[in-house]
């Protein structure tokens, strides 16, 4: 783990009320650059992510990636006294992050208007499936559904087969990144331009929709509905996954004009390299099947290692499809420092993604493991002005743990 020095968000206090992925991912992004994250968890079980996927001694190893650099305080938000405690913490906070279903925070007396009156400088990130208004506002939203509504599921997969999802929760993490961006913009407006706090409304489906490039413009202009295309990128050629002699697939992006010429030269198709009809992408897109067949005829006669060596020597963008093992063992990942180690509370050393993006002057840092449930409850409440006696009473009532 890196030393925490000159972190750019040092002094920014964030209350994280969300759970699972979207809100906590936004908070993790801020924490990596020095923000103080106070994660409010439910007494008893805490964030459900603690029990997701593969566990070590009862806790998900994913927890060490998602909750590093955070403090955990257990407060029961369903109790009036718990709600009062969070409001007290919000008085001195810069940011509050929540990803409950719309209306939940209002039910607890902690909606935007409530908190803005309490602390006009407070910035509030609200992440939900469909946003804080609109006809679908009250429906439960999950990443898989957002990815479908946002348009990405329809175009992902092999032609003629069931559309597939990515193997990770893109809807959540992309929403988290949009939320972190919104927070940074709001902080700039507040601190650099003398403004007040504001509310940021991030919907999972809109975060995915924002990534869909030409999908909607092409439909609007031509009535074209893009279909799944497997490993290809429709309308941009050649760009696909090609089978090699050893059964592996090599990814080749030969769609730049000069790159295309180098690729055709490598595969021994100078006739295609010199064909004026293929000099630009529109001409190549019209003959994509011919080009893909020519490329795969070449890759099918070589192992992936042999193909990659020739393509790399010719400066043709190419690569293999990485598994977790490939990532862990790749020297470039290690040389860039994009994999770091975190030691859990019970001593397990876990590899996690490092700090992204990389800043030259104020780099981020991993300075703390994922917290145990309620590990910082007493310290946080003492900092908020509560006496040991008051904390003890709240524990007896089950308000905090």
C-alpha positions as CSV (number, residue, x, y, z in Angstrom):
1,X,0.0,0.0,0.0
2,X,1.2,3.5,-0.8
3,X,1.9,6.3,1.7
4,X,-0.9,8.8,1.9
5,X,0.8,12.0,1.0
6,X,-0.6,15.2,-0.4
7,X,-3.9,13.6,-1.5
8,X,-6.0,16.0,-3.6
9,X,-9.3,15.3,-1.7
10,X,-7.8,15.4,1.7
11,X,-10.2,17.3,4.1
12,X,-13.3,16.3,2.2
13,X,-15.7,14.3,4.4
14,X,-18.1,11.9,2.8
15,X,-21.0,10.0,4.4
16,X,-21.7,6.8,2.4
17,X,-25.2,5.5,3.1
18,X,-25.3,3.3,0.0
19,X,-24.7,-0.4,-0.2
20,X,-23.5,-3.1,-2.7
21,X,-21.9,-1.4,-5.7
22,X,-23.0,1.9,-7.3
23,X,-22.9,4.3,-4.4
24,X,-19.9,2.6,-2.7
25,X,-18.0,2.5,-5.9
26,X,-18.3,6.3,-6.2
27,X,-17.1,6.6,-2.6
28,X,-14.2,4.3,-3.2
29,X,-13.1,6.4,-6.1
30,X,-13.1,9.5,-3.9
31,X,-11.4,7.6,-1.1
32,X,-8.5,6.6,-3.3
33,X,-7.7,10.3,-3.6
34,X,-7.8,11.2,0.0
35,X,-11.5,11.8,0.9
36,X,-12.5,10.7,4.4
37,X,-15.3,8.1,3.8
38,X,-17.6,7.3,6.7
39,X,-19.6,4.3,5.6
40,X,-22.8,3.8,7.5
41,X,-23.8,0.2,7.7
42,X,-26.8,-1.6,9.2
43,X,-26.1,-3.3,12.6
44,X,-26.0,-7.0,12.4
45,X,-25.1,-7.9,8.8
46,X,-23.8,-4.6,7.3
47,X,-23.4,-4.1,3.6
48,X,-24.6,-7.2,1.8
49,X,-21.4,-7.0,-0.3
50,X,-19.6,-8.5,2.7
51,X,-21.3,-11.8,1.7
52,X,-21.1,-11.6,-2.1
53,X,-19.2,-14.1,-4.2
54,X,-16.1,-15.9,-2.7
55,X,-15.6,-15.5,1.0
56,X,-12.6,-15.9,3.3
57,X,-13.5,-16.4,7.0
58,X,-17.0,-15.2,6.2
59,X,-16.1,-12.0,4.4
60,X,-16.0,-11.4,0.6
61,X,-12.5,-10.8,-0.7
62,X,-14.2,-8.3,-3.0
63,X,-14.7,-6.2,0.1
64,X,-11.0,-5.4,0.2
65,X,-11.3,-3.8,-3.3
66,X,-14.6,-2.0,-2.8
67,X,-14.2,-0.7,0.8
68,X,-10.5,0.1,1.1
69,X,-9.8,3.5,2.6
70,X,-13.2,3.6,4.4
71,X,-14.3,3.7,8.0
72,X,-17.3,1.7,9.1
73,X,-19.9,2.9,11.6
74,X,-23.0,0.9,12.4
75,X,-26.2,3.0,12.7
76,X,-29.8,1.7,12.4
77,X,-31.4,4.1,9.9
78,X,-34.8,2.7,10.6
79,X,-34.8,4.2,14.1
80,X,-35.5,7.9,14.7
81,X,-32.4,8.1,16.9
82,X,-30.3,6.6,14.1
83,X,-31.7,9.1,11.6
84,X,-30.9,11.9,14.1
85,X,-27.3,10.7,14.3
86,X,-26.8,10.7,10.6
87,X,-28.2,14.2,10.4
88,X,-25.7,15.2,13.1
89,X,-22.9,13.7,11.0
90,X,-24.3,15.4,7.9
91,X,-23.9,18.9,9.5
92,X,-20.2,18.7,9.1
93,X,-20.0,16.6,6.0
94,X,-19.1,17.8,2.5
95,X,-20.8,15.0,0.6
96,X,-23.5,12.4,1.3
97,X,-23.9,9.4,-1.0
98,X,-27.0,7.2,-1.1
99,X,-28.4,4.6,-3.5
100,X,-31.7,3.6,-1.9
101,X,-34.9,3.5,-3.9
102,X,-36.3,7.0,-4.4
103,X,-38.4,8.1,-1.5
104,X,-36.5,6.1,1.1
105,X,-34.4,9.0,2.3
106,X,-37.5,11.3,2.4
107,X,-39.3,8.7,4.6
108,X,-36.4,9.0,7.0
109,X,-36.5,12.8,7.1
110,X,-33.2,12.9,5.1
111,X,-34.3,13.9,1.6
112,X,-32.5,16.6,-0.3
113,X,-34.6,19.5,0.9
114,X,-34.2,18.3,4.5
115,X,-30.4,18.0,4.3
116,X,-29.9,21.1,2.3
117,X,-31.7,23.2,5.0
118,X,-29.5,21.5,7.6
119,X,-26.2,22.1,5.7
120,X,-26.5,24.4,2.6
121,X,-22.9,23.4,1.6
122,X,-23.7,19.7,1.5
123,X,-23.5,17.9,-1.8
124,X,-25.8,14.9,-2.2
125,X,-25.2,12.1,-4.7
126,X,-28.4,10.1,-5.3
127,X,-28.0,6.9,-7.4
128,X,-31.0,4.9,-8.4
129,X,-32.2,2.6,-11.2
130,X,-34.3,5.1,-13.0
131,X,-33.6,8.5,-11.4
132,X,-35.5,10.6,-8.9
133,X,-38.4,11.4,-11.2
134,X,-40.2,9.9,-14.2
135,X,-42.8,7.2,-14.5
136,X,-40.3,4.4,-13.5
137,X,-39.0,6.3,-10.5
138,X,-40.4,3.9,-7.9
139,X,-39.4,0.6,-9.6
140,X,-36.5,-1.3,-8.1
141,X,-33.4,-0.9,-10.3
142,X,-30.5,-3.3,-10.7
143,X,-27.5,-3.2,-13.0
144,X,-28.6,-6.0,-15.3
145,X,-31.9,-4.3,-15.9
146,X,-30.3,-0.9,-16.4
147,X,-27.8,-2.4,-19.0
148,X,-30.8,-3.8,-20.9
149,X,-32.8,-0.5,-20.8
150,X,-29.7,1.5,-21.5
151,X,-29.2,-0.3,-24.9
152,X,-26.0,-2.2,-24.3
153,X,-27.5,-5.7,-23.7
154,X,-29.4,-5.7,-27.0
155,X,-26.2,-5.4,-29.0
156,X,-24.0,-7.7,-26.9
157,X,-23.6,-11.3,-27.9
158,X,-23.5,-13.5,-31.0
159,X,-26.0,-12.9,-33.9
160,X,-29.2,-15.0,-33.5
161,X,-28.5,-15.9,-29.9
162,X,-29.8,-14.7,-26.6
163,X,-28.2,-11.2,-25.7
164,X,-25.7,-11.6,-23.0
165,X,-24.5,-9.4,-20.1
166,X,-20.9,-8.5,-19.3
167,X,-19.5,-10.6,-16.5
168,X,-19.4,-7.6,-14.2
169,X,-22.0,-5.1,-13.0
170,X,-21.3,-2.4,-15.6
171,X,-24.5,-0.5,-14.8
172,X,-23.4,-0.1,-11.2
173,X,-19.8,0.8,-11.7
174,X,-20.4,3.1,-14.6
175,X,-23.1,4.9,-12.5
176,X,-20.6,5.1,-9.7
177,X,-18.0,6.8,-12.0
178,X,-20.7,9.3,-13.2
179,X,-21.5,10.0,-9.6
180,X,-17.9,10.6,-8.6
181,X,-17.6,13.0,-11.6
182,X,-20.8,14.8,-10.5
183,X,-19.4,15.2,-7.0
184,X,-16.1,16.6,-8.3
185,X,-18.0,19.1,-10.5
186,X,-20.2,20.1,-7.5
187,X,-17.2,20.5,-5.3
188,X,-15.5,22.8,-7.9
189,X,-18.7,24.9,-8.2
190,X,-19.0,25.2,-4.4
191,X,-15.4,25.8,-3.5
192,X,-13.8,27.5,-6.5
193,X,-16.9,29.6,-7.4
194,X,-18.4,30.3,-4.1
195,X,-21.6,28.3,-4.7
196,X,-23.7,26.1,-2.4
197,X,-24.1,22.4,-2.3
198,X,-26.3,20.7,-4.9
199,X,-28.0,17.4,-5.6
200,X,-26.7,15.0,-8.2
201,X,-29.2,12.6,-9.7
202,X,-27.6,9.6,-11.4
203,X,-29.7,6.8,-12.9
204,X,-28.1,3.4,-13.7
205,X,-29.8,3.1,-17.1
206,X,-28.7,6.7,-18.1
207,X,-25.1,6.0,-17.2
208,X,-25.1,3.0,-19.6
209,X,-27.0,5.0,-22.2
210,X,-24.3,7.6,-22.1
211,X,-21.8,5.0,-23.4
212,X,-23.8,3.9,-26.5
213,X,-21.9,6.0,-29.0
214,X,-23.7,6.0,-32.4
215,X,-26.6,3.8,-31.4
216,X,-29.3,6.4,-31.2
217,X,-28.0,8.8,-33.8
218,X,-28.0,6.0,-36.4
219,X,-31.6,5.1,-35.5
220,X,-32.7,8.7,-35.6
221,X,-31.0,9.4,-39.0
222,X,-31.6,6.1,-40.8
223,X,-34.0,4.0,-38.8
224,X,-31.1,1.6,-38.3
225,X,-31.4,-0.7,-35.3
226,X,-27.9,-2.1,-34.4
227,X,-27.9,-5.9,-33.8
228,X,-25.5,-8.1,-31.9
229,X,-22.3,-8.7,-33.8
230,X,-20.2,-11.1,-31.6
231,X,-16.6,-10.0,-31.5
232,X,-16.9,-7.5,-34.4
233,X,-17.5,-3.8,-34.3
234,X,-20.2,-3.1,-36.9
235,X,-19.4,-0.4,-39.4
236,X,-15.7,-0.2,-38.3
237,X,-13.4,-2.6,-40.2
238,X,-11.5,-4.7,-39.7
239,X,-11.9,-5.2,-36.0
240,X,-12.7,-8.6,-34.6
241,X,-11.6,-11.7,-32.7
242,X,-9.9,-14.2,-34.9
243,X,-9.3,-17.9,-34.2
244,X,-5.8,-19.2,-34.1
245,X,-4.3,-22.7,-34.7
246,X,-4.2,-23.4,-31.0
247,X,-7.8,-22.6,-30.4
248,X,-7.1,-19.2,-28.8
249,X,-8.6,-16.0,-30.2
250,X,-6.5,-13.0,-31.1
251,X,-8.1,-9.5,-31.1
252,X,-7.0,-7.3,-34.0
253,X,-8.0,-3.7,-34.5
254,X,-6.9,-3.0,-38.0
255,X,-9.4,-0.2,-38.7
256,X,-7.0,2.8,-39.0
257,X,-6.2,3.6,-42.6
258,X,-2.4,3.1,-42.3
259,X,-2.8,0.3,-39.8
260,X,-5.0,-1.6,-42.3
261,X,-2.2,-1.4,-44.9
262,X,0.3,-2.8,-42.4
263,X,-2.0,-5.6,-41.4
264,X,-2.7,-6.6,-45.0
265,X,1.0,-6.7,-45.6
266,X,1.7,-8.9,-42.6
267,X,-0.9,-11.4,-43.7
268,X,0.5,-11.5,-47.2
269,X,-2.5,-9.7,-48.9
270,X,-0.7,-6.9,-50.6
271,X,-3.6,-6.9,-53.2
272,X,-6.0,-5.8,-50.4
273,X,-3.5,-3.3,-49.0
274,X,-3.2,-1.6,-52.4
275,X,-6.9,-1.7,-53.3
276,X,-8.1,1.9,-53.5
277,X,-11.6,0.9,-52.6
278,X,-10.3,-0.2,-49.2
279,X,-8.3,2.9,-48.4
280,X,-11.0,4.3,-46.1
281,X,-13.2,2.8,-43.5
282,X,-16.5,3.1,-45.4
283,X,-15.1,1.0,-48.2
284,X,-13.7,-1.6,-45.8
285,X,-17.0,-1.8,-43.9
286,X,-18.8,-2.7,-47.1
287,X,-16.4,-5.7,-47.6
288,X,-16.0,-6.7,-43.9
289,X,-16.8,-10.4,-44.5
290,X,-14.1,-10.6,-47.2
291,X,-11.5,-8.9,-44.9
292,X,-12.4,-11.1,-41.9
293,X,-12.1,-14.2,-43.9
294,X,-8.6,-13.2,-45.2
295,X,-7.4,-12.3,-41.7
296,X,-8.7,-15.6,-40.2
297,X,-7.1,-17.6,-42.9
298,X,-3.8,-16.2,-41.7
299,X,-4.5,-16.5,-38.0
300,X,-5.8,-20.1,-38.3
301,X,-2.4,-21.2,-39.6
302,X,-0.5,-19.8,-36.5
303,X,-0.5,-20.0,-32.7
304,X,-1.6,-16.9,-30.9
305,X,1.9,-16.3,-29.7
306,X,3.3,-16.4,-33.3
307,X,0.5,-14.2,-34.6
308,X,0.9,-11.6,-31.8
309,X,4.7,-11.5,-32.4
310,X,4.3,-10.6,-36.1
311,X,1.4,-8.2,-35.5
312,X,3.3,-6.4,-32.7
313,X,6.4,-6.1,-34.9
314,X,4.3,-4.5,-37.6
315,X,2.6,-2.1,-35.1
316,X,-0.8,-3.5,-35.6
317,X,-3.0,-3.2,-32.4
318,X,-3.6,-6.7,-31.2
319,X,-3.9,-8.8,-28.1
320,X,-5.1,-11.9,-26.4
321,X,-8.3,-12.2,-24.3
322,X,-7.2,-12.0,-20.6
323,X,-8.4,-14.2,-17.8
324,X,-7.9,-13.3,-14.1
325,X,-4.7,-15.5,-14.3
326,X,-3.4,-13.5,-17.3
327,X,-4.0,-10.2,-15.5
328,X,-2.3,-11.4,-12.3
329,X,0.8,-12.7,-14.2
330,X,1.2,-9.9,-16.8
331,X,4.4,-8.0,-16.4
332,X,2.9,-4.8,-17.8
333,X,0.2,-4.7,-15.1
334,X,2.9,-5.1,-12.5
335,X,5.3,-2.6,-14.0
336,X,2.6,0.1,-14.1
337,X,1.7,-0.6,-10.4
338,X,-2.0,-1.1,-11.4
339,X,-2.2,-4.2,-9.1
340,X,-1.7,-3.6,-5.3
341,X,-1.9,-5.7,-2.3
342,X,-4.3,-5.2,0.7
343,X,-4.0,-7.3,3.9
344,X,-7.4,-8.1,5.4
345,X,-8.1,-7.9,9.1
346,X,-7.5,-11.6,9.5
347,X,-4.2,-11.5,7.6
348,X,-5.2,-12.6,4.1
349,X,-3.2,-10.8,1.4
350,X,-5.4,-9.9,-1.5
351,X,-4.5,-8.4,-4.9
352,X,-6.8,-5.5,-5.8
353,X,-6.9,-3.0,-8.7
354,X,-4.6,-0.1,-7.9
355,X,-5.3,3.6,-8.2
356,X,-6.9,4.7,-11.4
357,X,-6.4,7.3,-12.9
358,X,-2.8,8.1,-12.2
359,X,-2.0,11.8,-11.3
360,X,1.6,12.9,-11.5
361,X,1.4,15.6,-8.8
362,X,-1.2,14.3,-6.4
363,X,-1.3,10.5,-6.8
364,X,-3.9,8.5,-4.9
365,X,-3.1,5.8,-2.4
366,X,-4.4,2.8,-0.7
367,X,-3.8,3.5,3.0
368,X,-6.3,1.2,4.8
369,X,-7.9,-2.2,4.3
370,X,-11.6,-2.7,4.1
371,X,-13.0,-2.1,7.6
372,X,-14.6,-4.7,9.9
373,X,-18.3,-4.1,10.5
374,X,-18.7,-1.2,12.9
375,X,-14.9,-0.9,13.5
376,X,-15.0,2.9,13.7
377,X,-18.4,3.4,15.4
378,X,-17.1,4.7,18.7
379,X,-14.4,7.0,17.2
380,X,-16.8,8.5,14.6
381,X,-19.5,9.2,17.3
382,X,-16.9,10.7,19.7
383,X,-15.7,13.0,16.9
384,X,-19.4,14.0,16.4
385,X,-19.5,15.1,20.1
386,X,-21.2,12.2,21.8
387,X,-19.9,11.1,25.2
388,X,-19.0,7.5,26.0
389,X,-22.2,7.3,28.2
390,X,-24.4,8.5,25.3
391,X,-22.8,5.9,23.0
392,X,-23.3,3.2,25.5
393,X,-27.0,4.0,25.8
394,X,-27.4,4.0,22.0
395,X,-25.8,0.6,21.9
396,X,-28.1,-0.8,24.5
397,X,-31.1,0.4,22.4
398,X,-29.6,-1.2,19.3
399,X,-29.4,2.1,17.5
400,X,-25.6,1.7,17.0
401,X,-23.2,-1.2,17.1
